[in-house]
Amino acid sequence: MATERKKILLRLDPAVHDALARWAGDELRSTNAQIEFVLRRALADAGRLPGDVGRMRRPGRPRRAEQTSPDHADPDKEHPSP
């Protein structure tokens, strides 16, 4: 069972937000996920990241279930075009 995520209001300098949004885009993360990534790294570097903290999802789009299932093969590979 996943724990409920905390919601906070965060005020940022517009230039900081823009730089963070560009960085997030470069790493295929949302701005929110990039903020969490940076905070987790800072906590780990300071030795303050709790041991029971959950893992972050990998960057990028989540895989579709049918792409990861061996029961659903890629139709393009079954019938290659001439």
N, C-alpha and C positions, 0 to 999 in steps of 0.2 A: 504494500500500500504506500503510495507516494504521499509525502507530507505537503501540506498547503504552503505555497510560496508566499513570502512576505511582500507587501506592496509598500513602497515609500515614494514620497515626493522629493525630487532632486532638482535643485536649481543650479544651472551651469552658465558660465560665461558663453555667449554665442560662439566665440572663436574656439573655445574648448570643445563645445558640442560638435561643431563642424569637423574639427580634426578627429574627434572620436568616431563620428559617423563615417568619415572616409576610411579610417583604420578598420572599422568593423566591416565595411564593404569589401576592402581588400582581403579580409580573412573569411568572407562569406558568413558573417555573423550579423545579427541584428545589433542595433546600438545598445539595447538593453543587455543582450548576452555579452557584448564586449565590455560593458561596465562591470558585469559580474566576473568576467575573466580577469580583468585588471585588478579588481579587488581581491579575488582569490589569490592571485600571484603575489600581491603585496602582503597579504596575510601570511602566506607560506614563507616568503622571504624574511618576514619579521618573526617567524616561529609562532605565530598566533592562529594558524588555521586549525580549527578543531578536527580531531581525528575521526569524528563521526559524520563529517560533512559529506553530502551526496556528491556523486560525480556529475560533471557538466556533460551535456550532449555534445557530440562532435560538431564542428562547424560545417556549414553547408546545408543543403536540403536533406530532410530525412528520406531514407530509402522507402520506396513503396513496398508494401508487403508482398505483392505479386512478383516483384523483381528479385526478392531475396529467397523466395520459396522455390525449391527444386521442382515442384509440381507444375510451375508456370514457366515454361521456356520462352525465350525471346522469339517472337514470330518472325522477325527479320532473319534470324539465324537458321530457322527451320526451312524457310523458302527464300534463299538468296535471289536477288534480282539478276537477270542476265546481263 
